[in-house]
Amino acid sequence: MTFCIIYVTASSEDEAEKIAFTVIEENLAACANIMGPMISIFSWKGDLKREKEVSMLLKTSESKVALLTERITNLHSYDCPCVVAWPISYGNSDFLEWLKTETGV
């Protein structure tokens, strides 16, 4: 079984918490770590932007990544939210078993 870390940026800690509580309650993710604040510099529709944001790491099973991405996108205030995933290649077996239990896979 493969698990993933999902990286998400949000406009505020409040927005990140609302997303985190929702996706965890829906068993799409086992847990979330909200980090911030940070400064993001990016190009958006031809304009250079500088915004304060927070980032969030969610842990889930690979089989839930597509549903989780869709749910975050629907809950998010951004037109094009950053939601990216990468696999967990190794970890504490007890923690990985907990992820399995919490995501219902």
Backbone bond lengths (Angstrom), bond angles and torsions (degrees), N, CA, C in turn:
res aa  C-N    CA-C-N  psi(-1)  N-CA   C-N-CA  omega(-1)  CA-C   N-CA-C  phi
1 M - - - 1.442 - - 1.529 108.74 -
2 T 1.328 116.27 134.99 1.452 121.67 -179.60 1.524 109.98 -106.98
3 F 1.319 115.30 139.74 1.453 122.15 176.50 1.509 108.93 -117.93
4 C 1.328 116.27 161.00 1.466 120.96 -175.78 1.517 111.40 -136.00
5 I 1.329 113.57 154.16 1.460 123.19 168.61 1.519 106.13 -101.36
6 I 1.318 116.49 130.49 1.462 122.15 177.99 1.526 107.48 -110.00
7 Y 1.316 116.40 125.68 1.464 122.24 178.63 1.515 108.26 -102.56
8 V 1.336 116.12 129.24 1.461 122.06 -177.95 1.523 108.06 -136.38
9 T 1.326 117.27 140.67 1.451 120.78 169.78 1.528 108.11 -107.80
10 A 1.329 115.82 151.18 1.463 121.29 -179.38 1.520 109.41 -142.11
11 S 1.318 115.47 160.81 1.464 121.02 -176.38 1.522 113.02 -72.55
12 S 1.336 117.40 -22.78 1.461 120.29 -177.21 1.526 109.89 -158.85
13 E 1.315 114.34 165.81 1.457 119.91 175.49 1.531 110.09 -63.35
14 D 1.321 116.65 -38.83 1.471 120.15 178.90 1.529 111.38 -59.88
15 E 1.339 116.53 -45.95 1.463 119.26 179.73 1.530 110.64 -63.03
16 A 1.327 116.79 -44.23 1.462 120.53 179.39 1.529 110.90 -60.58
17 E 1.330 117.13 -42.62 1.470 120.35 179.49 1.521 111.41 -64.17
18 K 1.329 117.68 -42.26 1.467 120.38 179.08 1.530 110.69 -61.46
19 I 1.328 116.26 -44.43 1.464 120.13 177.57 1.527 110.17 -62.76
20 A 1.333 116.57 -46.96 1.470 120.84 -177.60 1.526 111.38 -60.52
21 F 1.323 117.30 -49.34 1.466 119.43 -179.93 1.527 111.39 -58.88
22 T 1.323 116.87 -42.38 1.466 120.40 -178.22 1.521 111.57 -63.55
23 V 1.331 117.34 -51.51 1.469 119.35 -174.91 1.521 112.27 -70.58
24 I 1.336 117.33 -27.71 1.468 119.21 176.17 1.523 109.79 -74.88
25 E 1.334 117.45 -42.47 1.467 120.09 176.80 1.525 111.73 -60.20
26 E 1.331 117.24 -31.91 1.464 122.23 179.82 1.530 112.77 -87.16
27 N 1.332 117.47 7.04 1.472 124.65 179.99 1.520 113.37 59.66
28 L 1.315 117.32 26.00 1.463 120.68 175.47 1.523 111.22 -84.56
29 A 1.324 116.27 -21.26 1.468 122.15 176.08 1.520 107.53 -143.17
30 A 1.324 115.82 155.55 1.457 120.71 -179.83 1.524 111.77 -89.31
31 C 1.318 117.07 -35.82 1.457 120.36 -178.46 1.524 110.01 -160.22
32 A 1.333 114.33 166.37 1.463 121.16 179.31 1.519 108.85 -138.41
33 N 1.310 115.91 142.81 1.456 122.53 171.15 1.522 106.52 -117.50
34 I 1.324 116.43 119.94 1.464 121.21 -179.47 1.519 108.08 -102.93
35 M 1.325 115.28 125.24 1.462 121.81 -176.00 1.523 109.68 -123.86
36 G 1.282 115.91 145.59 1.450 117.85 176.82 1.504 110.20 160.28
37 P 1.262 118.04 -174.27 1.466 126.21 -5.69 1.526 111.19 -76.30
38 M 1.303 115.36 165.66 1.459 122.05 177.38 1.521 108.16 -144.00
39 I 1.299 115.97 165.16 1.460 122.14 175.57 1.525 107.46 -106.90
40 S 1.316 116.41 127.75 1.461 121.70 176.15 1.519 108.40 -111.54
41 I 1.312 115.30 132.56 1.461 122.20 176.90 1.518 106.61 -119.81
42 F 1.342 116.26 124.83 1.452 119.94 -174.14 1.523 110.08 -156.79
43 S 1.302 115.01 163.71 1.461 121.56 174.67 1.517 108.11 -97.91
44 W 1.338 116.62 130.44 1.461 120.82 178.36 1.511 108.75 -135.47
45 K 1.328 115.59 115.15 1.459 122.82 179.69 1.533 111.84 52.19
46 G 1.331 114.68 43.16 1.461 121.47 175.80 1.512 115.82 85.40
47 D 1.315 118.16 -3.53 1.459 121.74 179.58 1.524 110.16 -109.56
48 L 1.327 115.27 139.89 1.456 121.07 175.88 1.529 107.74 -81.74
49 K 1.332 116.13 126.14 1.462 122.20 -175.95 1.521 111.02 -117.18
50 R 1.332 115.00 150.42 1.466 123.23 171.95 1.521 105.94 -134.27
51 E 1.340 116.68 116.01 1.461 120.99 -175.35 1.525 110.76 -134.26
52 K 1.310 115.93 148.03 1.461 120.98 169.85 1.519 107.51 -83.11
53 E 1.324 115.97 133.37 1.456 121.82 179.47 1.523 108.88 -142.38
54 V 1.308 115.06 174.16 1.462 122.64 167.11 1.520 106.59 -122.74
55 S 1.320 115.59 159.05 1.461 119.07 175.17 1.522 108.55 -119.20
56 M 1.309 114.31 159.96 1.453 120.73 -177.32 1.519 108.74 -140.72
57 L 1.321 115.57 139.05 1.457 122.41 172.50 1.517 107.46 -112.80
58 L 1.311 116.30 125.38 1.462 122.67 176.66 1.519 108.05 -113.50
59 K 1.318 116.68 146.41 1.461 120.86 176.36 1.515 108.90 -114.89
60 T 1.341 115.43 133.07 1.453 120.18 -177.97 1.523 110.36 -154.75
61 S 1.321 115.71 176.06 1.460 120.56 174.84 1.525 108.69 -85.71
62 E 1.313 116.22 150.39 1.460 120.97 -179.50 1.527 111.47 -56.95
63 S 1.316 116.75 -34.37 1.466 120.11 -178.33 1.533 112.94 -66.56
64 K 1.324 117.91 -15.89 1.469 121.12 -179.20 1.528 113.47 -103.38
65 V 1.321 118.06 -0.92 1.464 120.91 -174.90 1.530 111.90 -59.78
66 A 1.315 118.65 -46.08 1.472 120.58 -178.06 1.523 111.45 -63.50
67 L 1.336 117.35 -45.80 1.470 120.68 178.33 1.523 111.30 -64.13
68 L 1.323 116.69 -41.35 1.461 121.39 179.33 1.521 110.68 -63.81
69 T 1.320 116.89 -43.83 1.462 121.21 178.43 1.528 110.90 -60.32
70 E 1.316 116.38 -45.36 1.463 120.60 179.12 1.532 111.22 -62.89
71 R 1.329 116.64 -42.37 1.465 120.13 -178.87 1.525 111.20 -66.05
72 I 1.333 116.98 -44.14 1.465 120.34 177.75 1.518 110.15 -60.79
73 T 1.311 116.78 -44.55 1.469 121.36 179.89 1.525 110.90 -58.89
74 N 1.324 117.81 -40.20 1.469 121.79 179.36 1.523 112.72 -70.99
75 L 1.328 117.77 -32.17 1.462 121.98 -178.60 1.526 112.88 -83.35
76 H 1.315 116.82 -21.59 1.464 123.18 -169.16 1.522 112.32 -77.55
77 S 1.339 115.94 149.92 1.468 121.17 178.61 1.531 112.90 -82.02
78 Y 1.318 118.16 -17.55 1.466 121.10 -177.63 1.527 111.01 -80.44
79 D 1.329 115.85 150.44 1.464 121.14 173.55 1.531 111.44 -67.17
80 C 1.323 115.80 -34.32 1.463 121.75 -175.56 1.533 109.02 -138.97
81 P 1.342 117.48 74.31 1.461 119.09 -176.12 1.524 113.06 -68.91
82 C 1.325 114.84 147.35 1.462 121.59 173.57 1.523 107.86 -76.26
83 V 1.315 116.17 113.62 1.467 122.70 173.84 1.522 105.28 -138.47
84 V 1.330 116.80 105.51 1.462 120.64 -179.28 1.524 109.15 -130.41
85 A 1.325 115.38 153.33 1.462 120.53 -176.41 1.516 110.78 -128.87
86 W 1.308 114.56 148.51 1.455 119.67 168.72 1.521 108.56 -141.01
87 P 1.341 116.59 148.71 1.463 120.27 -175.07 1.528 111.93 -73.83
88 I 1.318 114.27 149.54 1.468 121.41 171.35 1.525 105.57 -90.21
89 S 1.317 116.82 112.89 1.463 119.48 -175.55 1.526 112.64 -87.38
90 Y 1.317 117.15 -19.87 1.457 120.03 -179.93 1.522 108.51 -159.50
91 G 1.327 117.33 151.69 1.453 120.44 176.23 1.508 112.43 -178.10
92 N 1.310 115.03 177.30 1.456 123.10 176.89 1.529 108.26 -58.75
93 S 1.316 117.15 120.09 1.466 120.52 -175.45 1.525 111.83 -61.53
94 D 1.325 118.41 -34.17 1.464 120.30 177.03 1.532 110.80 -65.44
95 F 1.324 116.64 -40.48 1.462 120.66 178.04 1.525 110.64 -65.74
96 L 1.320 117.30 -43.41 1.467 120.76 179.18 1.529 111.29 -64.31
97 E 1.313 117.08 -36.25 1.465 120.77 175.87 1.529 110.13 -65.48
98 W 1.336 116.31 -39.07 1.466 120.95 176.66 1.525 110.18 -62.11
99 L 1.355 117.36 -42.86 1.469 120.85 176.49 1.529 110.73 -57.22
100 K 1.306 115.58 -44.21 1.462 121.31 179.43 1.536 110.43 -59.09
101 T 1.312 116.12 -46.88 1.471 120.96 -179.71 1.521 111.40 -63.86
102 E 1.309 117.32 -46.55 1.463 121.76 -174.52 1.540 113.26 -70.80
103 T 1.316 116.83 -26.61 1.462 119.42 179.10 1.534 111.97 -96.04
104 G 1.317 115.61 0.71 1.460 120.14 174.02 1.514 115.20 67.28
105 V 1.322 117.43 33.00 1.468 119.54 179.29 1.524 110.33 -112.36
